[in-house]
Amino acid sequence: MQNMSREELLSLLDDIRDRVAAGDSFEGHIQYLIPDRPAEHPFDVAAMYRVGNLLGQGGCVLVGADQTPLDGAA
């Protein structure tokens, strides 16, 4: 999860919406949670959405992805 302010979360949602509307993204997911206490960046966010489909196969945007290697090595 990545900590985000309300403005950062809204910007991410706008980007996802704009890409879907343009036909540049066909799949993805987003999860956002707010902790019990006030904070400067209160939203815990995880997201993945496809981008670049207008240019071919495209790629994806990852937000709040765990960067731990699959084999557990640090």
KEROTOR-895931 format. One record per residue (C-alpha): x, y, z; residue in one letter. Coordinates in pm, whole numbers, padded with zeros to 5 digits, always signed. Example, Ala and Ser with C-alpha at 12.3 -4.5 7.8 and 13.67 -1.06 7.14 Angstrom:
2
+01230-00450+00780a
+01367-00106+00714s
This chain:
74
+00000+00000+00000m
+00113+00356-00067q
+00011+00647+00156n
-00161+00926-00038m
-00331+01255+00034s
-00689+01309-00083r
-00558+01518-00375e
-00316+01242-00482e
-00594+00982-00468l
-00824+01202-00675l
-00547+01256-00931s
-00497+00878-00960l
-00871+00824-01004l
-00881+01097-01270d
-00593+00930-01459d
-00768+00592-01451i
-01097+00747-01564r
-00932+00944-01846d
-00750+00636-01978r
-01064+00421-01970v
-01264+00697-02144a
-00997+00727-02417a
-00993+00349-02477g
-00634+00327-02351d
-00707+00102-02050s
-00925-00208-02045f
-00859-00359-01703e
-00729-00290-01357g
-00817-00263-00992h
-00787-00014-00708i
-00817-00045-00332q
-00807+00244-00093y
-00840+00248+00283l
-00827+00523+00541i
-00669+00464+00883p
-00841+00535+01213d
-00620+00837+01284r
-00580+01169+01099p
-00263+01201+00890a
-00113+01418+00616e
-00144+01124+00373h
-00433+00925+00522p
-00529+00700+00232f
-00357+00363+00193d
-00376+00285-00180v
-00297-00017-00397a
-00375-00015-00767a
-00284-00173-01098m
-00423-00062-01431y
-00330-00124-01792r
-00209+00171-02002v
-00075+00223-02351g
-00325+00000-02527n
-00373+00263-02799l
-00007+00208-02895l
-00023-00173-02904g
+00027-00419-02622q
+00095-00146-02365g
+00202-00187-02007g
+00066-00115-01661c
+00084+00128-01373v
+00147-00019-01027l
+00075+00180-00712v
+00166+00053-00367g
+00316-00271-00494a
+00523-00480-00255d
+00885-00463-00372q
+00997-00775-00187t
+01150-01026-00432p
+00942-01341-00481l
+01225-01559-00347d
+01229-01357-00022g
+01586-01230-00072a
+01643-00870+00028a
